[in-house]
Amino acid sequence: MQRIYEPQDLMEAELLVGMLASEGIEAHLAGRDLVGAVGELPACGLLGLMVDNPHAERAQQLIAAYNGALPLPSDEPENEQGVLLC
């Protein structure tokens, strides 16, 4: 297994595990149980996404595409971008 990515938080990690699973790549999340001890451990580098060696390159490509994706255009007025209107 190779450590291919360090997610920012548990939410991103779970999203990426699901995305990889949908592409047929089984991923293991190392450090999931350490997140609760952040006050006593270093704040970064706890989480690591790991995949089997044959799937490492494809998984890295998928994660790079995920990180490079742009949001879909929406119907927001140009002067109200980023403002949540309820």
Secondary structure, 3 states (H helix, E strand, C coil): CEEEECCCCHHHHHHHHHHHHHCCCCEEEECHHHHHHCCCCCCCCCCEEEECHHHHHHHHHHHHHHHHCCCCCCCCCHHHCCCCCC
